[in-house]
Amino acid sequence: MEREVIEQIGGWGGFRVMGVERREGSPPQVWIRLEPLESGPYRCGQCGQPTQRVHERVVRQVRDLPLLDAQTFLEVTVLRVWCEHCGGPKRMAIDWLNEHQRITRRLVKAITDLTRFMAVEHVARHYGVHWHTVKRLDKHALRAQLEPQDFAAVRAIGIDEFALHKGHRYATVSMVTLVDRSASGV
């Protein structure tokens, strides 16, 4: 019964819960062992084509959103499938985990959402992940939100700092000069 409930809460599509272990400590941890469904067919992680051939099985440790009061770790058996379309072994497609990531997509989303309101250090402490991980995820999310900028019209950039008070309080002033293409005939 416990496995079925955790499976429903977890939402790890294409996988079933094989075991759950709670480890007391500060903070407490929950370790969940996941295996891919036997039924298949599996999808190639590169092209998305279905395949039944399994090349090898690899166990990975992945972080997920905390369950109740505990940090959650997943021991996921990831299949490398043989894709006839791509030719050769490829990682199976997993909807909730990006390739080469050690944290689930929903934990990534939770972290990047929280960095909009909290400092990187505080988000890292809250989720129990490394500061550099949070910073990298935040930078990636910001890049995805910002459109590529066209700097072709920029002619000069000026930056200056001045002291607000005696000591170490400064303000920065910046100025961008654009080329007026209509006036110059460019």
C-alpha positions as CSV (number, residue, x, y, z in Angstrom):
1,M,0.0,0.0,0.0
2,E,2.8,2.4,0.9
3,R,4.5,2.0,-2.5
4,E,1.3,2.6,-4.4
5,V,0.6,5.9,-2.5
6,I,4.2,7.1,-3.0
7,E,4.0,6.1,-6.7
8,Q,0.8,8.2,-7.1
9,I,2.3,11.2,-5.2
10,G,5.7,10.9,-7.0
11,G,4.4,11.0,-10.6
12,W,7.4,9.2,-12.0
13,G,5.8,8.2,-15.3
14,G,7.1,4.9,-16.8
15,F,8.5,3.7,-13.5
16,R,7.2,1.8,-10.5
17,V,8.3,2.1,-6.8
18,M,10.3,-1.0,-5.7
19,G,11.3,0.1,-2.3
20,V,11.2,3.0,0.2
21,E,13.6,3.7,3.0
22,R,13.5,6.5,5.5
23,R,16.8,7.5,7.1
24,E,16.6,9.6,10.2
25,G,19.1,12.4,10.6
26,S,19.3,16.1,10.2
27,P,17.6,16.5,7.8
28,P,15.8,13.2,7.5
29,Q,16.0,11.5,4.1
30,V,13.7,9.3,2.0
31,W,15.3,7.0,-0.5
32,I,13.0,5.6,-3.2
33,R,14.1,2.8,-5.6
34,L,12.5,3.1,-9.0
35,E,12.5,0.5,-11.8
36,P,11.1,1.0,-15.4
37,L,7.9,-0.7,-16.2
38,E,8.4,-4.1,-17.7
39,S,5.8,-3.7,-20.4
40,G,7.6,-1.2,-22.7
41,P,7.9,-0.2,-25.4
42,Y,10.5,2.2,-24.4
43,R,11.3,5.5,-26.3
44,C,14.7,6.5,-27.5
45,G,15.8,9.6,-25.6
46,Q,17.3,11.1,-28.7
47,C,14.7,10.6,-31.5
48,G,11.6,9.5,-29.4
49,Q,11.1,6.4,-31.5
50,P,9.7,3.3,-29.7
51,T,12.0,0.3,-29.2
52,Q,11.8,-2.9,-27.2
53,R,15.6,-3.8,-27.2
54,V,17.4,-3.0,-23.9
55,H,21.1,-2.6,-24.2
56,E,22.0,-2.1,-20.5
57,R,20.7,-1.0,-17.2
58,V,22.4,1.7,-15.1
59,V,21.4,2.9,-11.6
60,R,21.5,6.6,-11.0
61,Q,20.9,8.7,-7.9
62,V,18.7,11.7,-8.5
63,R,17.3,14.4,-6.2
64,D,13.5,15.2,-6.2
65,L,11.3,17.6,-4.3
66,P,11.1,16.9,-0.6
67,L,8.4,14.5,0.6
68,L,6.8,16.0,3.7
69,D,9.8,16.8,6.0
70,A,12.5,14.7,4.3
71,Q,14.9,15.3,1.5
72,T,14.0,12.9,-1.3
73,F,16.6,10.8,-3.2
74,L,15.7,8.5,-6.1
75,E,17.7,5.4,-7.1
76,V,16.5,5.1,-10.7
77,T,17.3,2.2,-13.0
78,V,17.8,3.9,-16.3
79,L,17.8,1.8,-19.4
80,R,20.0,2.3,-22.4
81,V,17.9,1.1,-25.3
82,W,19.0,0.0,-28.8
83,C,17.5,2.4,-31.3
84,E,17.1,1.1,-34.8
85,H,16.3,4.6,-36.0
86,C,19.3,6.4,-34.5
87,G,21.6,3.4,-34.7
88,G,23.1,2.2,-31.4
89,P,22.5,2.5,-27.7
90,K,20.7,5.6,-26.4
91,R,19.3,6.5,-23.0
92,M,15.6,5.9,-22.7
93,A,13.4,8.9,-22.7
94,I,12.3,9.9,-19.2
95,D,9.7,12.7,-19.2
96,W,10.5,13.9,-15.6
97,L,14.3,13.9,-15.9
98,N,16.6,15.6,-18.3
99,E,19.6,13.7,-19.6
100,H,22.7,14.1,-17.5
101,Q,20.7,15.8,-14.7
102,R,20.9,14.6,-11.2
103,I,17.8,16.5,-10.1
104,T,14.2,16.1,-11.4
105,R,12.5,18.7,-13.7
106,R,10.1,19.6,-10.9
107,L,12.9,20.2,-8.4
108,V,14.6,22.4,-11.1
109,K,11.3,24.3,-11.5
110,A,10.8,24.7,-7.7
111,I,14.4,26.0,-7.3
112,T,14.2,28.5,-10.2
113,D,10.8,29.7,-9.0
114,L,12.1,30.3,-5.5
115,T,15.2,32.2,-6.7
116,R,12.9,34.9,-8.0
117,F,12.1,35.8,-4.4
118,M,15.0,34.5,-2.3
119,A,18.8,34.7,-2.5
120,V,20.6,31.8,-4.1
121,E,22.3,30.9,-0.8
122,H,18.9,30.7,1.0
123,V,17.3,28.6,-1.8
124,A,20.3,26.2,-1.6
125,R,19.9,25.8,2.1
126,H,16.2,25.4,1.9
127,Y,16.4,22.5,-0.6
128,G,19.7,21.1,0.7
129,V,21.5,21.4,-2.7
130,H,24.9,23.0,-3.4
131,W,25.0,26.8,-4.0
132,H,26.7,26.3,-7.4
133,T,23.8,24.1,-8.5
134,V,21.2,26.7,-7.6
135,K,23.2,29.5,-9.3
136,R,23.7,27.4,-12.5
137,L,19.9,26.6,-12.7
138,D,19.0,30.3,-12.0
139,K,21.4,31.5,-14.8
140,H,19.9,28.9,-17.2
141,A,16.3,30.0,-16.4
142,L,17.2,33.7,-16.8
143,R,18.8,33.0,-20.2
144,A,15.7,31.1,-21.3
145,Q,13.5,34.1,-20.3
146,L,15.5,36.8,-21.9
147,E,15.3,37.2,-25.7
148,P,18.6,37.5,-27.5
149,Q,19.6,41.2,-27.5
150,D,20.6,43.1,-30.7
151,F,23.5,45.4,-29.8
152,A,24.1,46.5,-33.4
153,A,22.8,50.0,-32.7
154,V,25.0,50.5,-29.6
155,R,27.8,53.0,-30.2
156,A,29.1,53.5,-26.7
157,I,28.6,52.3,-23.1
158,G,29.5,54.4,-20.1
159,I,29.6,53.2,-16.5
160,D,30.5,55.2,-13.4
161,E,30.4,54.6,-9.7
162,F,30.1,57.1,-6.9
163,A,30.1,56.9,-3.1
164,L,26.7,57.4,-1.5
165,H,28.2,57.8,2.0
166,K,31.6,57.5,3.5
167,G,32.6,53.9,3.6
168,H,31.6,51.2,1.2
169,R,28.1,52.2,-0.2
170,Y,28.2,52.9,-3.9
171,A,25.8,53.5,-6.7
172,T,26.4,52.7,-10.3
173,V,25.2,54.9,-13.2
174,S,25.3,53.5,-16.7
175,M,24.6,55.2,-20.1
176,V,24.1,53.6,-23.5
177,T,24.5,55.7,-26.6
178,L,22.6,54.4,-29.7
179,V,23.3,55.2,-33.3
180,D,20.4,57.1,-34.8
181,R,20.2,55.2,-38.1
182,S,17.5,57.4,-39.6
183,A,19.6,60.7,-39.2
184,S,22.9,59.3,-40.3
185,G,21.5,57.5,-43.4
186,V,22.9,54.2,-42.3
